[in-house]
């Protein structure tokens, strides 16, 4: 469950631009939301760790995807 306390730990701001590290093209996307990985099945599905954030990002073509926060790089404003 995401609480006001856990939101303080979230490494990105809504609308901020991020780069997808794992992508050869280093695609850029905008942060649209996030959720905490709380179960092993979700962790396995996204190759993430329990307690890590999944970040919902939107690409310039309108496509959206949840990506583990560890696979994103925050760009300077």
C-alpha positions, 0 to 999 in steps of 0.5 A, spaced: 500 500 500 502 506 498 502 511 504 503 518 504 510 516 508 512 512 502 510 517 497 516 521 500 521 515 498 518 515 491 524 517 487 520 521 481 515 526 480 509 526 476 510 529 469 518 528 470 522 526 464 525 519 465 530 515 460 529 508 460 536 505 461 534 498 459 532 500 452 538 501 446 534 507 444 534 510 451 527 512 450 524 518 454 518 518 457 513 522 462 512 519 469 504 518 470 504 514 477 507 508 481 505 503 485 509 499 490 511 491 489 508 488 494 508 480 492 513 475 489 508 474 483 508 481 481 516 482 483 517 476 478 512 479 472 516 485 472 523 482 474 523 487 480 524 486 488 519 486 493 519 493 496 521 496 489 516 501 485 513 500 479 513 506 475 507 508 470 510 512 464 507 514 458 512 515 451 511 520 446 506 515 442 501 515 447 503 508 449 504 506 457 508 501 461 510 499 468 517 499 469 521 498 475 524 504 478 531 501 478 531 501 470 529 509 469 534 514 470 531 521 472 533 527 467 535 534 470 530 539 469 
